[in-house]
Amino acid sequence: MDWESRPFASDWQDVHSWFPLKNAAGAGKVFSGFAALWSDPNWTAVLRETVYWYAAANMNAGAIEGGMLLAHATLERLAWTHLVVDRKTFAEATLRRLDAHERIRELLKALRIPRGVPPRYGALAAWAGKQKTKDGPGPSHASVTSWFIPIPLHEGCCRQPRPG
């Protein structure tokens, strides 16, 4: 197994993470799944890129907004690879027609990951509850697209959100 990756080193810093530091008993199970995907030619480059992006996002690359964009791009890349390349549950054209938050929602659904905003994030959960969509991908998409949709770089580069 080739673990070579782009060098990504910086000064040590404490970052909040999903990883449970006090109860890491399931880490071996997670890693064995990761290692299996790493061995799959469809996934090696994707994992190399997305782990890099995730690490950069977790270190607030480009402030909070930049971190959210990187995390969003990571989830979209994982969605494409899982749903189109690996599982073939979507045709390329079908997945391309979906908005980013819909692609992420389909990925989470396929992996049986809960899509709701956890109640412990009170303000975000309250805000999400007032929106048309009441799950995590919807509000995250609204936040991310509000930063770059109004100023497209060239015609057709960004789709306007659907009215609603």
Phi and psi restraints in degrees (value plus and minus 20) as a CYANA .aco file:
   2 ASP   PHI    -113.8   -73.8
   2 ASP   PSI      97.1   137.1
   3 TRP   PHI    -121.2   -81.2
   3 TRP   PSI     -12.0    28.0
   4 GLU   PHI     -79.1   -39.1
   4 GLU   PSI     116.6   156.6
   5 SER   PHI    -167.2  -127.2
   5 SER   PSI     149.8   189.8
   6 ARG   PHI     -82.8   -42.8
   6 ARG   PSI     118.2   158.2
   7 PRO   PHI     -84.9   -44.9
   7 PRO   PSI     113.0   153.0
   8 PHE   PHI    -160.5  -120.5
   8 PHE   PSI      69.0   109.0
   9 ALA   PHI    -146.0  -106.0
   9 ALA   PSI     124.5   164.5
  10 SER   PHI    -174.4  -134.4
  10 SER   PSI     153.8   193.8
  11 ASP   PHI     -79.6   -39.6
  11 ASP   PSI     126.3   166.3
  12 TRP   PHI     -83.9   -43.9
  12 TRP   PSI     119.7   159.7
  13 GLN   PHI    -170.0  -130.0
  13 GLN   PSI     130.3   170.3
  14 ASP   PHI    -103.6   -63.6
  14 ASP   PSI     106.8   146.8
  15 VAL   PHI    -149.3  -109.3
  15 VAL   PSI     128.7   168.7
  16 HIS   PHI     -94.3   -54.3
  16 HIS   PSI     121.7   161.7
  17 SER   PHI    -165.6  -125.6
  17 SER   PSI     143.6   183.6
  18 TRP   PHI     -94.0   -54.0
  18 TRP   PSI     -38.6     1.4
  19 PHE   PHI     -90.7   -50.7
  19 PHE   PSI     105.6   145.6
  20 PRO   PHI     -97.9   -57.9
  20 PRO   PSI      83.6   123.6
  21 LEU   PHI     -89.0   -49.0
  21 LEU   PSI     -51.2   -11.2
  22 LYS   PHI    -106.6   -66.6
  22 LYS   PSI     -41.7    -1.7
  23 ASN   PHI    -157.9  -117.9
  23 ASN   PSI      58.3    98.3
  24 ALA   PHI    -118.2   -78.2
  24 ALA   PSI       5.6    45.6
  25 ALA   PHI     -80.6   -40.6
  25 ALA   PSI     -51.3   -11.3
  26 GLY   PHI    -104.3   -64.3
  26 GLY   PSI     -19.1    20.9
  27 ALA   PHI     -80.9   -40.9
  27 ALA   PSI     -56.7   -16.7
  28 GLY   PHI     -82.9   -42.9
  28 GLY   PSI     -59.5   -19.5
  29 LYS   PHI     -84.9   -44.9
  29 LYS   PSI     -63.9   -23.9
  30 VAL   PHI     -83.5   -43.5
  30 VAL   PSI     -65.0   -25.0
  31 PHE   PHI     -86.0   -46.0
  31 PHE   PSI     -56.7   -16.7
  32 SER   PHI     -83.9   -43.9
  32 SER   PSI     -57.3   -17.3
  33 GLY   PHI     -86.3   -46.3
  33 GLY   PSI     -61.2   -21.2
  34 PHE   PHI     -82.2   -42.2
  34 PHE   PSI     -65.5   -25.5
  35 ALA   PHI     -82.5   -42.5
  35 ALA   PSI     -58.3   -18.3
  36 ALA   PHI     -83.8   -43.8
  36 ALA   PSI     -63.2   -23.2
  37 LEU   PHI     -86.2   -46.2
  37 LEU   PSI     -58.9   -18.9
  38 TRP   PHI     -79.3   -39.3
  38 TRP   PSI     -51.6   -11.6
  39 SER   PHI     -97.2   -57.2
  39 SER   PSI     -33.6     6.4
  40 ASP   PHI    -106.5   -66.5
  40 ASP   PSI     102.3   142.3
  41 PRO   PHI     -77.3   -37.3
  41 PRO   PSI     -46.9    -6.9
  42 ASN   PHI     -90.4   -50.4
  42 ASN   PSI     -40.1    -0.1
  43 TRP   PHI    -130.3   -90.3
  43 TRP   PSI     -43.2    -3.2
  44 THR   PHI     -74.5   -34.5
  44 THR   PSI     -75.2   -35.2
  45 ALA   PHI     -85.3   -45.3
  45 ALA   PSI     -57.8   -17.8
  46 VAL   PHI     -82.0   -42.0
  46 VAL   PSI     -66.5   -26.5
  47 LEU   PHI     -85.5   -45.5
  47 LEU   PSI     -59.4   -19.4
  48 ARG   PHI     -78.4   -38.4
  48 ARG   PSI     -67.3   -27.3
  49 GLU   PHI     -86.7   -46.7
  49 GLU   PSI     -68.6   -28.6
  50 THR   PHI     -91.2   -51.2
  50 THR   PSI     -53.2   -13.2
  51 VAL   PHI     -85.6   -45.6
  51 VAL   PSI     -60.8   -20.8
  52 TYR   PHI     -80.9   -40.9
  52 TYR   PSI     -69.0   -29.0
  53 TRP   PHI     -82.5   -42.5
  53 TRP   PSI     -62.2   -22.2
  54 TYR   PHI     -83.1   -43.1
  54 TYR   PSI     -63.3   -23.3
  55 ALA   PHI     -82.4   -42.4
  55 ALA   PSI     -63.2   -23.2
  56 ALA   PHI     -84.0   -44.0
  56 ALA   PSI     -62.0   -22.0
  57 ALA   PHI     -83.0   -43.0
  57 ALA   PSI     -60.2   -20.2
  58 ASN   PHI     -88.7   -48.7
  58 ASN   PSI     -41.4    -1.4
  59 MET   PHI    -116.3   -76.3
  59 MET   PSI      -4.2    35.8
  60 ASN   PHI      38.8    78.8
  60 ASN   PSI      22.1    62.1
  61 ALA   PHI     -80.3   -40.3
  61 ALA   PSI     101.8   141.8
  62 GLY   PHI      54.7    94.7
  62 GLY   PSI      10.0    50.0
  63 ALA   PHI      46.8    86.8
  63 ALA   PSI    -188.4  -148.4
  64 ILE   PHI     -83.2   -43.2
  64 ILE   PSI     -62.0   -22.0
  65 GLU   PHI     -82.2   -42.2
  65 GLU   PSI     -63.8   -23.8
  66 GLY   PHI     -83.6   -43.6
  66 GLY   PSI     -60.0   -20.0
  67 GLY   PHI     -82.2   -42.2
  67 GLY   PSI     -60.5   -20.5
  68 MET   PHI     -86.3   -46.3
  68 MET   PSI     -59.6   -19.6
  69 LEU   PHI     -83.5   -43.5
  69 LEU   PSI     -63.1   -23.1
  70 LEU   PHI     -84.5   -44.5
  70 LEU   PSI     -63.4   -23.4
  71 ALA   PHI     -82.6   -42.6
  71 ALA   PSI     -60.7   -20.7
  72 HIS   PHI     -83.8   -43.8
  72 HIS   PSI     -65.4   -25.4
  73 ALA   PHI     -82.2   -42.2
  73 ALA   PSI     -58.9   -18.9
  74 THR   PHI     -80.4   -40.4
  74 THR   PSI     -67.5   -27.5
  75 LEU   PHI     -85.0   -45.0
  75 LEU   PSI     -58.2   -18.2
  76 GLU   PHI     -85.3   -45.3
  76 GLU   PSI     -61.3   -21.3
  77 ARG   PHI     -83.7   -43.7
  77 ARG   PSI     -62.8   -22.8
  78 LEU   PHI     -84.5   -44.5
  78 LEU   PSI     -59.4   -19.4
  79 ALA   PHI     -81.6   -41.6
  79 ALA   PSI     -67.7   -27.7
  80 TRP   PHI     -78.8   -38.8
  80 TRP   PSI     -68.1   -28.1
  81 THR   PHI     -87.0   -47.0
  81 THR   PSI     -62.2   -22.2
  82 HIS   PHI     -90.5   -50.5
  82 HIS   PSI     -68.0   -28.0
  83 LEU   PHI    -102.3   -62.3
  83 LEU   PSI     -51.1   -11.1
  84 VAL   PHI    -123.3   -83.3
  84 VAL   PSI     -71.1   -31.1
  85 VAL   PHI    -100.1   -60.1
  85 VAL   PSI     -69.7   -29.7
  86 ASP   PHI    -102.7   -62.7
  86 ASP   PSI     -81.1   -41.1
  87 ARG   PHI    -107.0   -67.0
  87 ARG   PSI     -40.2    -0.2
  88 LYS   PHI      35.1    75.1
  88 LYS   PSI      17.7    57.7
  89 THR   PHI    -104.1   -64.1
  89 THR   PSI     -34.6     5.4
  90 PHE   PHI    -151.1  -111.1
  90 PHE   PSI     122.4   162.4
  91 ALA   PHI     -96.6   -56.6
  91 ALA   PSI     133.3   173.3
  92 GLU   PHI     -72.6   -32.6
  92 GLU   PSI     -69.6   -29.6
  93 ALA   PHI     -81.8   -41.8
  93 ALA   PSI     -57.7   -17.7
  94 THR   PHI     -85.7   -45.7
  94 THR   PSI     -66.6   -26.6
  95 LEU   PHI     -88.5   -48.5
  95 LEU   PSI     -54.8   -14.8
  96 ARG   PHI     -82.7   -42.7
  96 ARG   PSI     -51.8   -11.8
  97 ARG   PHI     -91.6   -51.6
  97 ARG   PSI     -39.2     0.8
  98 LEU   PHI     -99.2   -59.2
  98 LEU   PSI     128.2   168.2
  99 ASP   PHI     -90.6   -50.6
  99 ASP   PSI     142.5   182.5
 100 ALA   PHI     -74.3   -34.3
 100 ALA   PSI     -66.6   -26.6
 101 HIS   PHI     -85.8   -45.8
 101 HIS   PSI     -49.1    -9.1
 102 GLU   PHI     -92.0   -52.0
 102 GLU   PSI     -57.2   -17.2
 103 ARG   PHI     -84.7   -44.7
 103 ARG   PSI     -63.2   -23.2
 104 ILE   PHI     -85.4   -45.4
 104 ILE   PSI     -60.7   -20.7
 105 ARG   PHI     -80.7   -40.7
 105 ARG   PSI     -62.2   -22.2
 106 GLU   PHI     -84.6   -44.6
 106 GLU   PSI     -58.1   -18.1
 107 LEU   PHI     -82.5   -42.5
 107 LEU   PSI     -69.1   -29.1
 108 LEU   PHI     -81.9   -41.9
 108 LEU   PSI     -60.4   -20.4
 109 LYS   PHI     -82.7   -42.7
 109 LYS   PSI     -65.1   -25.1
 110 ALA   PHI     -82.6   -42.6
 110 ALA   PSI     -54.5   -14.5
 111 LEU   PHI    -111.5   -71.5
 111 LEU   PSI     -16.6    23.4
 112 ARG   PHI      36.9    76.9
 112 ARG   PSI      21.7    61.7
 113 ILE   PHI    -118.7   -78.7
 113 ILE   PSI     107.5   147.5
 114 PRO   PHI     -76.3   -36.3
 114 PRO   PSI     117.6   157.6
 115 ARG   PHI    -121.8   -81.8
 115 ARG   PSI     -26.8    13.2
 116 GLY   PHI     -91.9   -51.9
 116 GLY   PSI     137.0   177.0
 117 VAL   PHI    -101.4   -61.4
 117 VAL   PSI     101.2   141.2
 118 PRO   PHI     -78.5   -38.5
 118 PRO   PSI     117.3   157.3
 119 PRO   PHI     -78.4   -38.4
 119 PRO   PSI     -44.6    -4.6
 120 ARG   PHI     -84.9   -44.9
 120 ARG   PSI     -36.8     3.2
 121 TYR   PHI    -116.5   -76.5
 121 TYR   PSI      47.8    87.8
 122 GLY   PHI     -67.0   -27.0
 122 GLY   PSI     -74.6   -34.6
 123 ALA   PHI     -85.3   -45.3
 123 ALA   PSI     -62.7   -22.7
 124 LEU   PHI     -86.9   -46.9
 124 LEU   PSI     -61.5   -21.5
 125 ALA   PHI     -82.9   -42.9
 125 ALA   PSI     -61.3   -21.3
 126 ALA   PHI     -85.0   -45.0
 126 ALA   PSI     -63.7   -23.7
 127 TRP   PHI     -83.6   -43.6
 127 TRP   PSI     -65.5   -25.5
 128 ALA   PHI     -81.5   -41.5
 128 ALA   PSI     -56.6   -16.6
 129 GLY   PHI     -82.7   -42.7
 129 GLY   PSI     -44.6    -4.6
 130 LYS   PHI    -107.8   -67.8
 130 LYS   PSI     -31.2     8.8
 131 GLN   PHI    -105.3   -65.3
 131 GLN   PSI     146.6   186.6
 132 LYS   PHI     -82.2   -42.2
 132 LYS   PSI     -61.6   -21.6
 133 THR   PHI    -120.9   -80.9
 133 THR   PSI     117.7   157.7
 134 LYS   PHI    -132.8   -92.8
 134 LYS   PSI       2.7    42.7
 135 ASP   PHI    -137.6   -97.6
 135 ASP   PSI     156.4   196.4
 136 GLY   PHI     -82.6   -42.6
 136 GLY   PSI     -65.5   -25.5
 137 PRO   PHI     -80.4   -40.4
 137 PRO   PSI     -54.1   -14.1
 138 GLY   PHI     -82.7   -42.7
 138 GLY   PSI     -77.8   -37.8
 139 PRO   PHI     -82.7   -42.7
 139 PRO   PSI     -56.0   -16.0
 140 SER   PHI     -86.0   -46.0
 140 SER   PSI     -57.9   -17.9
 141 HIS   PHI     -84.9   -44.9
 141 HIS   PSI     -62.6   -22.6
 142 ALA   PHI     -80.8   -40.8
 142 ALA   PSI     -61.4   -21.4
 143 SER   PHI     -86.8   -46.8
 143 SER   PSI     -67.3   -27.3
 144 VAL   PHI     -86.7   -46.7
 144 VAL   PSI     -67.1   -27.1
 145 THR   PHI     -88.8   -48.8
 145 THR   PSI     -46.8    -6.8
 146 SER   PHI     -84.8   -44.8
 146 SER   PSI     -39.8     0.2
 147 TRP   PHI    -102.8   -62.8
 147 TRP   PSI     -48.1    -8.1
 148 PHE   PHI    -147.3  -107.3
 148 PHE   PSI     -33.5     6.5
 149 ILE   PHI     -84.4   -44.4
 149 ILE   PSI     -60.3   -20.3
 150 PRO   PHI     -84.5   -44.5
 150 PRO   PSI     -39.8     0.2
 151 ILE   PHI    -145.6  -105.6
 151 ILE   PSI      56.4    96.4
 152 PRO   PHI     -85.6   -45.6
 152 PRO   PSI     122.4   162.4
 153 LEU   PHI     -93.8   -53.8
 153 LEU   PSI     -55.3   -15.3
 154 HIS   PHI    -173.4  -133.4
 154 HIS   PSI     139.6   179.6
 155 GLU   PHI     -75.3   -35.3
 155 GLU   PSI     109.9   149.9
 156 GLY   PHI      66.5   106.5
 156 GLY   PSI     -20.1    19.9
 157 CYS   PHI     -95.8   -55.8
 157 CYS   PSI     -47.7    -7.7
 158 CYS   PHI    -153.9  -113.9
 158 CYS   PSI     118.3   158.3
 159 ARG   PHI    -112.2   -72.2
 159 ARG   PSI     118.9   158.9
 160 GLN   PHI     -91.5   -51.5
 160 GLN   PSI     123.3   163.3
 161 PRO   PHI     -80.9   -40.9
 161 PRO   PSI     127.1   167.1
 162 ARG   PHI     -86.5   -46.5
 162 ARG   PSI     120.1   160.1
 163 PRO   PHI     -83.5   -43.5
 163 PRO   PSI     127.9   167.9
